[in-house]
Amino acid sequence: MAKIERKTKIATEIPNASMSDIAFLLLIFFMVSTTFVKEKGLRVNLPRAVTFQKINRRNAATIYVSQSGIISIDDFAVETGQIKYIMQKKLAENPGIITCFRTDKDADYGLMVDIMNELKKAQALRVSFEVKKLF
C-alpha cells in the first residue's frame, strides 16, 4: 500500500491585487456622498472696500446684522442683551477669537453701537468688519 503524505503547512495569503481598486472606490464614494455645510447667516448687503485682509474662520465669531435689525451670532438669532454672555463664553473657549461683523450697509448705526458696547463689556475687543471687494 502506498503511503500518502500530508501537507502540514497550508499557505494562507490575502490577495492584494485589487486593494488599490477598493481604496479608490471608497475614496470616490466618500467624496460623492459627503455634504459640505455652507454658512447660512442672514442676507446682508456688505459695504465695498478696495483692500481687505482674510481672517481664519476657526478664530472668528461672526455677528450678522440685517437691514431690519435682526442680530445673529454664528447662525443663531440673539437679542442685544445676550451678546455679552455669548461672547464671554466664546472667549473662554478660545481667548484669541476675533469678532467679525457682517452687517448690511443700510443697518442702523445705533444698533451697531449697542453691539459694540456689549462686546466691550464682554472684553471681546478684537473686532473686524467684513466687506466685499470693490472690483
Residue, then its C-alpha position, 0 to 999 in steps of 0.5 A: m500500500a502506498k503511503i500518502e503524505r500530508k501537507t502540514k503547512i497550508a499557505t494562507e495569503i490575502p490577495n492584494a491585487s485589487m486593494s488599490d481598486i477598493a481604496f479608490l472606490l471608497l475614496i470616490f464614494f466618500m467624496v460623492s456622498t459627503t455634504f459640505v455645510k455652507e454658512k447660512g447667516l442672514r442676507v446682508n448687503l456688505p459695504r465695498a472696500v478696495t483692500f481687505q485682509k482674510i481672517n481664519r474662520r476657526n478664530a472668528a465669531t461672526i455677528y450678522v446684522s440685517q437691514s431690519g435689525i435682526i442680530s445673529i451670532d454664528d447662525f443663531a438669532v440673539e437679542t442685544g442683551q445676550i451678546k455679552y454672555i455669548m461672547q464671554k463664553k466664546l472667549a473662554e473657549n478660545p481667548g484669541i477669537i476675533t469678532c467679525f461683523r457682517t452687517d448690511k450697509d443700510a443697518d442702523y448705526g445705533l444698533m451697531v453701537d449697542i453691539m459694540n458696547e456689549l462686546k466691550k463689556a464682554q472684553a471681546l475687543r478684537v473686532s473686524f468688519e467684513v466687506k466685499k471687494l470693490f472690483 
